[in-house]
Amino acid sequence: MNTMMLQATVKPECVADVEAAAQTMFAAIEAAQPEGVHYSSCRSSDGVTFVALLALDDGVENPLPTIAEFRDFQAGLGAWLAAPPVPDQMTVVGSYRMF
């Protein structure tokens, strides 16, 4: 399983825009039901830091870029982010129903 974490800090005035766009994006992903994809987004207690987790089953190519709302979300990041995102490849050592 290929797992990535992305941490990003958004401009305080953009938090509502990010959350609205994320809800739209996740609704589209839910409707598309791509196989082998595990994806989540969480907002930290500081109110401006978001953490996204993406896991792809072995042999699965990331299908998210084929979803228009995912591309729209990615396009909006340039205006919303306060700093460049920090990606990190991860190795799952344990999980309960997360991946």
N, CA, C and O atoms as CSV, one atom per row, in Angstrom:
chain,resi,resn,atom,element,x,y,z
A,1,MET,N,N,0.854,-1.176,0.000
A,1,MET,CA,C,0.000,0.000,0.000
A,1,MET,C,C,0.895,1.233,0.000
A,1,MET,O,O,1.810,1.347,0.815
A,2,ASN,N,N,0.630,2.135,-0.900
A,2,ASN,CA,C,1.351,3.392,-1.014
A,2,ASN,C,C,0.581,4.443,-0.213
A,2,ASN,O,O,-0.573,4.732,-0.528
A,3,THR,N,N,1.205,5.017,0.816
A,3,THR,CA,C,0.524,5.966,1.693
A,3,THR,C,C,1.289,7.276,1.757
A,3,THR,O,O,2.508,7.294,1.926
A,4,MET,N,N,0.552,8.378,1.619
A,4,MET,CA,C,1.157,9.703,1.666
A,4,MET,C,C,0.363,10.590,2.616
A,4,MET,O,O,-0.863,10.514,2.686
A,5,MET,N,N,1.085,11.427,3.339
A,5,MET,CA,C,0.479,12.447,4.178
A,5,MET,C,C,0.898,13.793,3.621
A,5,MET,O,O,2.056,13.994,3.256
A,6,LEU,N,N,-0.043,14.706,3.558
A,6,LEU,CA,C,0.253,16.058,3.111
A,6,LEU,C,C,-0.262,17.007,4.183
A,6,LEU,O,O,-1.438,16.965,4.545
A,7,GLN,N,N,0.614,17.857,4.685
A,7,GLN,CA,C,0.228,18.852,5.691
A,7,GLN,C,C,0.335,20.225,5.057
A,7,GLN,O,O,1.330,20.548,4.409
A,8,ALA,N,N,-0.702,21.033,5.251
A,8,ALA,CA,C,-0.710,22.364,4.653
A,8,ALA,C,C,-1.373,23.357,5.593
A,8,ALA,O,O,-2.360,23.044,6.258
A,9,THR,N,N,-0.819,24.551,5.636
A,9,THR,CA,C,-1.403,25.643,6.411
A,9,THR,C,C,-2.062,26.600,5.434
A,9,THR,O,O,-1.443,27.039,4.464
A,10,VAL,N,N,-3.321,26.919,5.697
A,10,VAL,CA,C,-4.055,27.820,4.819
A,10,VAL,C,C,-4.182,29.190,5.471
A,10,VAL,O,O,-4.058,29.333,6.688
A,11,LYS,N,N,-4.429,30.183,4.642
A,11,LYS,CA,C,-4.659,31.535,5.149
A,11,LYS,C,C,-5.947,31.507,5.980
A,11,LYS,O,O,-6.933,30.898,5.564
A,12,PRO,N,N,-5.948,32.157,7.147
A,12,PRO,CA,C,-7.140,32.117,8.008
A,12,PRO,C,C,-8.423,32.519,7.288
A,12,PRO,O,O,-9.483,31.946,7.539
A,13,GLU,N,N,-8.331,33.482,6.412
A,13,GLU,CA,C,-9.525,33.947,5.702
A,13,GLU,C,C,-9.996,32.957,4.635
A,13,GLU,O,O,-11.059,33.154,4.046
A,14,CYS,N,N,-9.234,31.908,4.377
A,14,CYS,CA,C,-9.573,30.920,3.342
A,14,CYS,C,C,-10.074,29.589,3.904
A,14,CYS,O,O,-10.428,28.691,3.140
A,15,VAL,N,N,-10.109,29.453,5.225
A,15,VAL,CA,C,-10.497,28.180,5.832
A,15,VAL,C,C,-11.874,27.737,5.356
A,15,VAL,O,O,-12.045,26.575,4.988
A,16,ALA,N,N,-12.851,28.621,5.354
A,16,ALA,CA,C,-14.214,28.256,4.927
A,16,ALA,C,C,-14.223,27.834,3.459
A,16,ALA,O,O,-14.933,26.898,3.091
A,17,ASP,N,N,-13.446,28.510,2.619
A,17,ASP,CA,C,-13.374,28.142,1.200
A,17,ASP,C,C,-12.774,26.750,1.027
A,17,ASP,O,O,-13.260,25.959,0.219
A,18,VAL,N,N,-11.721,26.450,1.783
A,18,VAL,CA,C,-11.079,25.139,1.706
A,18,VAL,C,C,-12.042,24.055,2.157
A,18,VAL,O,O,-12.157,23.017,1.506
A,19,GLU,N,N,-12.729,24.283,3.256
A,19,GLU,CA,C,-13.658,23.277,3.759
A,19,GLU,C,C,-14.816,23.049,2.801
A,19,GLU,O,O,-15.232,21.909,2.594
A,20,ALA,N,N,-15.344,24.124,2.210
A,20,ALA,CA,C,-16.442,23.979,1.240
A,20,ALA,C,C,-15.974,23.221,0.000
A,20,ALA,O,O,-16.678,22.341,-0.495
A,21,ALA,N,N,-14.803,23.558,-0.493
A,21,ALA,CA,C,-14.268,22.872,-1.667
A,21,ALA,C,C,-13.962,21.406,-1.357
A,21,ALA,O,O,-14.166,20.536,-2.204
A,22,ALA,N,N,-13.478,21.134,-0.159
A,22,ALA,CA,C,-13.187,19.752,0.236
A,22,ALA,C,C,-14.479,18.943,0.319
A,22,ALA,O,O,-14.511,17.789,-0.110
A,23,GLN,N,N,-15.534,19.526,0.859
A,23,GLN,CA,C,-16.809,18.814,0.932
A,23,GLN,C,C,-17.336,18.489,-0.461
A,23,GLN,O,O,-17.848,17.395,-0.696
A,24,THR,N,N,-17.211,19.436,-1.380
A,24,THR,CA,C,-17.625,19.202,-2.769
A,24,THR,C,C,-16.783,18.099,-3.394
A,24,THR,O,O,-17.305,17.207,-4.064
A,25,MET,N,N,-15.472,18.171,-3.166
A,25,MET,CA,C,-14.557,17.178,-3.717
A,25,MET,C,C,-14.873,15.794,-3.169
A,25,MET,O,O,-14.965,14.840,-3.941
A,26,PHE,N,N,-15.042,15.657,-1.845
A,26,PHE,CA,C,-15.303,14.349,-1.259
A,26,PHE,C,C,-16.660,13.793,-1.694
A,26,PHE,O,O,-16.810,12.578,-1.822
A,27,ALA,N,N,-17.651,14.660,-1.923
A,27,ALA,CA,C,-18.944,14.195,-2.436
A,27,ALA,C,C,-18.764,13.603,-3.842
A,27,ALA,O,O,-19.370,12.584,-4.171
A,28,ALA,N,N,-17.940,14.240,-4.655
A,28,ALA,CA,C,-17.681,13.729,-6.008
A,28,ALA,C,C,-16.901,12.413,-5.959
A,28,ALA,O,O,-17.165,11.501,-6.742
A,29,ILE,N,N,-15.942,12.321,-5.040
A,29,ILE,CA,C,-15.185,11.071,-4.893
A,29,ILE,C,C,-16.116,9.958,-4.425
A,29,ILE,O,O,-16.051,8.833,-4.922
A,30,GLU,N,N,-16.968,10.273,-3.481
A,30,GLU,CA,C,-17.945,9.286,-2.994
A,30,GLU,C,C,-18.848,8.817,-4.132
A,30,GLU,O,O,-19.139,7.626,-4.241
A,31,ALA,N,N,-19.286,9.733,-4.971
A,31,ALA,CA,C,-20.149,9.375,-6.103
A,31,ALA,C,C,-19.405,8.508,-7.124
A,31,ALA,O,O,-19.987,7.594,-7.709
A,32,ALA,N,N,-18.130,8.798,-7.331
A,32,ALA,CA,C,-17.341,8.055,-8.314
A,32,ALA,C,C,-16.936,6.675,-7.807
A,32,ALA,O,O,-16.735,5.760,-8.606
A,33,GLN,N,N,-16.813,6.514,-6.492
A,33,GLN,CA,C,-16.447,5.242,-5.866
A,33,GLN,C,C,-15.188,4.613,-6.484
A,33,GLN,O,O,-15.229,3.451,-6.887
A,34,PRO,N,N,-14.067,5.356,-6.567
A,34,PRO,CA,C,-12.867,4.754,-7.149
A,34,PRO,C,C,-12.352,3.602,-6.291
A,34,PRO,O,O,-12.309,3.695,-5.064
A,35,GLU,N,N,-11.971,2.543,-6.941
A,35,GLU,CA,C,-11.478,1.352,-6.243
A,35,GLU,C,C,-10.044,1.548,-5.772
A,35,GLU,O,O,-9.243,2.186,-6.455
A,36,GLY,N,N,-9.724,1.006,-4.617
A,36,GLY,CA,C,-8.352,0.983,-4.129
A,36,GLY,C,C,-7.838,2.297,-3.584
A,36,GLY,O,O,-6.631,2.468,-3.418
A,37,VAL,N,N,-8.741,3.236,-3.301
A,37,VAL,CA,C,-8.359,4.561,-2.821
A,37,VAL,C,C,-8.903,4.758,-1.410
A,37,VAL,O,O,-10.068,4.470,-1.136
A,38,HIS,N,N,-8.054,5.249,-0.527
A,38,HIS,CA,C,-8.439,5.598,0.842
A,38,HIS,C,C,-7.937,7.028,1.047
A,38,HIS,O,O,-6.732,7.274,0.992
A,39,TYR,N,N,-8.852,7.971,1.283
A,39,TYR,CA,C,-8.475,9.377,1.280
A,39,TYR,C,C,-9.244,10.097,2.367
A,39,TYR,O,O,-10.457,9.933,2.490
A,40,SER,N,N,-8.545,10.893,3.152
A,40,SER,CA,C,-9.201,11.677,4.189
A,40,SER,C,C,-8.516,13.029,4.339
A,40,SER,O,O,-7.361,13.212,3.953
A,41,SER,N,N,-9.257,13.963,4.908
A,41,SER,CA,C,-8.722,15.290,5.185
A,41,SER,C,C,-9.219,15.710,6.553
A,41,SER,O,O,-10.395,15.541,6.875
A,42,CYS,N,N,-8.322,16.257,7.355
A,42,CYS,CA,C,-8.662,16.688,8.710
A,42,CYS,C,C,-8.102,18.085,8.960
A,42,CYS,O,O,-7.046,18.448,8.441
A,43,ARG,N,N,-8.828,18.860,9.765
A,43,ARG,CA,C,-8.338,20.175,10.184
A,43,ARG,C,C,-7.818,20.052,11.606
A,43,ARG,O,O,-8.483,19.476,12.467
A,44,SER,N,N,-6.650,20.584,11.850
A,44,SER,CA,C,-6.019,20.548,13.165
A,44,SER,C,C,-6.698,21.531,14.107
A,44,SER,O,O,-7.452,22.403,13.677
A,45,SER,N,N,-6.424,21.380,15.381
A,45,SER,CA,C,-7.032,22.242,16.394
A,45,SER,C,C,-6.604,23.700,16.283
A,45,SER,O,O,-7.259,24.574,16.852
A,46,ASP,N,N,-5.508,23.985,15.554
A,46,ASP,CA,C,-5.115,25.392,15.375
A,46,ASP,C,C,-6.034,26.117,14.400
A,46,ASP,O,O,-5.961,27.340,14.277
A,47,GLY,N,N,-6.902,25.375,13.702
A,47,GLY,CA,C,-7.891,25.968,12.810
A,47,GLY,C,C,-7.421,26.264,11.405
A,47,GLY,O,O,-8.247,26.538,10.535
A,48,VAL,N,N,-6.118,26.219,11.148
A,48,VAL,CA,C,-5.611,26.577,9.826
A,48,VAL,C,C,-4.715,25.512,9.195
A,48,VAL,O,O,-4.327,25.639,8.034
A,49,THR,N,N,-4.384,24.469,9.949
A,49,THR,CA,C,-3.536,23.408,9.416
A,49,THR,C,C,-4.416,22.225,9.042
A,49,THR,O,O,-5.224,21.752,9.841
A,50,PHE,N,N,-4.244,21.760,7.814
A,50,PHE,CA,C,-4.989,20.615,7.308
A,50,PHE,C,C,-4.014,19.479,7.041
A,50,PHE,O,O,-2.885,19.701,6.603
A,51,VAL,N,N,-4.462,18.271,7.308
A,51,VAL,CA,C,-3.667,17.076,7.024
A,51,VAL,C,C,-4.518,16.170,6.142
A,51,VAL,O,O,-5.646,15.822,6.492
A,52,ALA,N,N,-3.966,15.799,5.005
A,52,ALA,CA,C,-4.636,14.859,4.103
A,52,ALA,C,C,-3.846,13.558,4.103
A,52,ALA,O,O,-2.616,13.564,4.054
A,53,LEU,N,N,-4.562,12.455,4.157
A,53,LEU,CA,C,-3.958,11.128,4.074
A,53,LEU,C,C,-4.515,10.442,2.840
A,53,LEU,O,O,-5.730,10.383,2.647
A,54,LEU,N,N,-3.624,9.923,2.007
A,54,LEU,CA,C,-4.014,9.202,0.806
A,54,LEU,C,C,-3.286,7.875,0.786
A,54,LEU,O,O,-2.058,7.829,0.859
A,55,ALA,N,N,-4.042,6.801,0.688
A,55,ALA,CA,C,-3.456,5.470,0.560
A,55,ALA,C,C,-4.040,4.822,-0.684
A,55,ALA,O,O,-5.249,4.856,-0.915
A,56,LEU,N,N,-3.167,4.236,-1.473
A,56,LEU,CA,C,-3.575,3.520,-2.676
A,56,LEU,C,C,-3.214,2.059,-2.506
A,56,LEU,O,O,-2.087,1.733,-2.134
A,57,ASP,N,N,-4.160,1.183,-2.775
A,57,ASP,CA,C,-3.872,-0.246,-2.713
A,57,ASP,C,C,-2.762,-0.578,-3.704
A,57,ASP,O,O,-2.582,0.113,-4.706
A,58,ASP,N,N,-2.031,-1.630,-3.416
A,58,ASP,CA,C,-0.954,-2.064,-4.303
A,58,ASP,C,C,-1.474,-2.243,-5.727
A,58,ASP,O,O,-2.513,-2.863,-5.954
A,59,GLY,N,N,-0.729,-1.688,-6.676
A,59,GLY,CA,C,-1.071,-1.813,-8.083
A,59,GLY,C,C,-2.103,-0.821,-8.583
A,59,GLY,O,O,-2.452,-0.839,-9.763
A,60,VAL,N,N,-2.597,0.041,-7.713
A,60,VAL,CA,C,-3.616,1.017,-8.116
A,60,VAL,C,C,-2.947,2.340,-8.455
A,60,VAL,O,O,-2.187,2.889,-7.656
A,61,GLU,N,N,-3.235,2.840,-9.635
A,61,GLU,CA,C,-2.771,4.171,-10.051
A,61,GLU,C,C,-3.784,5.185,-9.512
A,61,GLU,O,O,-4.988,4.934,-9.551
A,62,ASN,N,N,-3.314,6.305,-9.020
A,62,ASN,CA,C,-4.194,7.298,-8.406
A,62,ASN,C,C,-5.249,7.784,-9.412
A,62,ASN,O,O,-4.911,8.443,-10.395
A,63,PRO,N,N,-6.529,7.457,-9.163
A,63,PRO,CA,C,-7.581,7.893,-10.079
A,63,PRO,C,C,-8.156,9.273,-9.749
A,63,PRO,O,O,-8.975,9.793,-10.507
A,64,LEU,N,N,-7.742,9.867,-8.641
A,64,LEU,CA,C,-8.347,11.133,-8.215
A,64,LEU,C,C,-8.203,12.259,-9.237
A,64,LEU,O,O,-9.141,13.040,-9.396
A,65,PRO,N,N,-7.067,12.382,-9.941
A,65,PRO,CA,C,-6.967,13.463,-10.927
A,65,PRO,C,C,-7.981,13.377,-12.080
A,65,PRO,O,O,-8.137,14.336,-12.836
A,66,THR,N,N,-8.664,12.243,-12.216
A,66,THR,CA,C,-9.686,12.130,-13.264
A,66,THR,C,C,-11.016,12.726,-12.816
A,66,THR,O,O,-11.942,12.841,-13.620
A,67,ILE,N,N,-11.123,13.103,-11.549
A,67,ILE,CA,C,-12.362,13.660,-10.997
A,67,ILE,C,C,-12.264,15.189,-11.025
A,67,ILE,O,O,-11.372,15.774,-10.410
A,68,ALA,N,N,-13.188,15.824,-11.742
A,68,ALA,CA,C,-13.139,17.279,-11.959
A,68,ALA,C,C,-13.067,18.055,-10.650
A,68,ALA,O,O,-12.314,19.024,-10.554
A,69,GLU,N,N,-13.823,17.656,-9.655
A,69,GLU,CA,C,-13.846,18.385,-8.383
A,69,GLU,C,C,-12.513,18.258,-7.650
A,69,GLU,O,O,-12.124,19.173,-6.925
A,70,PHE,N,N,-11.821,17.163,-7.821
A,70,PHE,CA,C,-10.484,17.023,-7.257
A,70,PHE,C,C,-9.541,18.004,-7.948
A,70,PHE,O,O,-8.751,18.681,-7.290
A,71,ARG,N,N,-9.624,18.079,-9.263
A,71,ARG,CA,C,-8.779,19.036,-10.003
A,71,ARG,C,C,-9.104,20.472,-9.611
A,71,ARG,O,O,-8.201,21.300,-9.488
A,72,ASP,N,N,-10.388,20.776,-9.415
A,72,ASP,CA,C,-10.786,22.124,-8.989
A,72,ASP,C,C,-10.208,22.443,-7.615
A,72,ASP,O,O,-9.730,23.553,-7.382
A,73,PHE,N,N,-10.250,21.473,-6.705
A,73,PHE,CA,C,-9.688,21.665,-5.367
A,73,PHE,C,C,-8.191,21.946,-5.469
A,73,PHE,O,O,-7.690,22.883,-4.848
A,74,GLN,N,N,-7.487,21.146,-6.243
A,74,GLN,CA,C,-6.049,21.332,-6.418
A,74,GLN,C,C,-5.739,22.715,-7.000
A,74,GLN,O,O,-4.774,23.361,-6.592
A,75,ALA,N,N,-6.545,23.157,-7.937
A,75,ALA,CA,C,-6.334,24.467,-8.567
A,75,ALA,C,C,-6.518,25.598,-7.554
A,75,ALA,O,O,-5.833,26.617,-7.640
A,76,GLY,N,N,-7.430,25.432,-6.603
A,76,GLY,CA,C,-7.681,26.465,-5.610
A,76,GLY,C,C,-6.593,26.593,-4.560
A,76,GLY,O,O,-6.487,27.628,-3.901
A,77,LEU,N,N,-5.789,25.563,-4.395
A,77,LEU,CA,C,-4.779,25.576,-3.338
A,77,LEU,C,C,-3.807,26.744,-3.450
A,77,LEU,O,O,-3.386,27.295,-2.433
A,78,GLY,N,N,-3.449,27.124,-4.658
A,78,GLY,CA,C,-2.496,28.225,-4.837
A,78,GLY,C,C,-2.946,29.507,-4.154
A,78,GLY,O,O,-2.121,30.243,-3.612
A,79,ALA,N,N,-4.231,29.777,-4.175
A,79,ALA,CA,C,-4.766,30.994,-3.554
A,79,ALA,C,C,-5.019,30.814,-2.062
A,79,ALA,O,O,-5.016,31.791,-1.312
A,80,TRP,N,N,-5.236,29.589,-1.628
A,80,TRP,CA,C,-5.629,29.340,-0.244
A,80,TRP,C,C,-4.462,29.120,0.709
A,80,TRP,O,O,-4.573,29.425,1.896
A,81,LEU,N,N,-3.355,28.603,0.216
A,81,LEU,CA,C,-2.266,28.202,1.106
A,81,LEU,C,C,-1.442,29.380,1.609
A,81,LEU,O,O,-1.145,30.311,0.860
A,82,ALA,N,N,-1.081,29.328,2.881
A,82,ALA,CA,C,-0.212,30.349,3.478
A,82,ALA,C,C,1.256,30.012,3.272
A,82,ALA,O,O,2.118,30.887,3.339
A,83,ALA,N,N,1.537,28.727,3.018
A,83,ALA,CA,C,2.907,28.243,2.815
A,83,ALA,C,C,2.824,26.992,1.950
A,83,ALA,O,O,1.763,26.375,1.862
A,84,PRO,N,N,3.918,26.613,1.314
A,84,PRO,CA,C,3.887,25.386,0.510
A,84,PRO,C,C,3.527,24.169,1.366
A,84,PRO,O,O,3.921,24.091,2.529
A,85,PRO,N,N,2.782,23.224,0.794
A,85,PRO,CA,C,2.434,22.021,1.541
A,85,PRO,C,C,3.662,21.154,1.791
A,85,PRO,O,O,4.651,21.225,1.062
A,86,VAL,N,N,3.578,20.340,2.829
A,86,VAL,CA,C,4.679,19.448,3.193
A,86,VAL,C,C,4.210,18.006,2.985
A,86,VAL,O,O,3.422,17.489,3.777
A,87,PRO,N,N,4.698,17.355,1.914
A,87,PRO,CA,C,4.324,15.959,1.688
A,87,PRO,C,C,5.264,15.006,2.416
A,87,PRO,O,O,6.418,15.341,2.684
A,88,ASP,N,N,4.763,13.818,2.731
A,88,ASP,CA,C,5.588,12.811,3.386
A,88,ASP,C,C,5.080,11.430,2.984
A,88,ASP,O,O,3.914,11.109,3.213
A,89,GLN,N,N,5.938,10.615,2.392
A,89,GLN,CA,C,5.613,9.221,2.109
A,89,GLN,C,C,5.648,8.473,3.429
A,89,GLN,O,O,6.548,8.692,4.240
A,90,MET,N,N,4.692,7.604,3.654
A,90,MET,CA,C,4.588,6.924,4.927
A,90,MET,C,C,4.479,5.419,4.719
A,90,MET,O,O,4.050,4.950,3.665
A,91,THR,N,N,4.872,4.679,5.738
A,91,THR,CA,C,4.713,3.234,5.756
A,91,THR,C,C,3.746,2.889,6.883
A,91,THR,O,O,3.998,3.219,8.042
A,92,VAL,N,N,2.651,2.232,6.550
A,92,VAL,CA,C,1.665,1.852,7.548
A,92,VAL,C,C,2.214,0.664,8.337
A,92,VAL,O,O,2.563,-0.368,7.765
A,93,VAL,N,N,2.283,0.826,9.641
A,93,VAL,CA,C,2.749,-0.266,10.492
A,93,VAL,C,C,1.607,-0.892,11.291
A,93,VAL,O,O,1.760,-1.959,11.884
A,94,GLY,N,N,0.482,-0.221,11.296
A,94,GLY,CA,C,-0.704,-0.733,11.957
A,94,GLY,C,C,-1.890,0.151,11.611
A,94,GLY,O,O,-1.732,1.354,11.401
A,95,SER,N,N,-3.064,-0.436,11.550
A,95,SER,CA,C,-4.258,0.332,11.206
A,95,SER,C,C,-5.480,-0.455,11.630
A,95,SER,O,O,-5.517,-1.680,11.512
A,96,TYR,N,N,-6.462,0.245,12.115
A,96,TYR,CA,C,-7.755,-0.375,12.382
A,96,TYR,C,C,-8.798,0.353,11.564
A,96,TYR,O,O,-9.242,1.440,11.935
A,97,ARG,N,N,-9.190,-0.243,10.453
A,97,ARG,CA,C,-10.241,0.272,9.560
A,97,ARG,C,C,-9.932,1.631,8.947
A,97,ARG,O,O,-10.827,2.277,8.402
A,98,MET,N,N,-8.686,2.075,9.026
A,98,MET,CA,C,-8.332,3.342,8.394
A,98,MET,C,C,-7.921,3.105,6.955
A,98,MET,O,O,-8.324,3.836,6.050
A,99,PHE,N,N,-7.116,2.078,6.756
A,99,PHE,CA,C,-6.634,1.769,5.406
A,99,PHE,C,C,-6.969,0.347,5.043
A,99,PHE,O,O,-6.644,-0.102,3.944
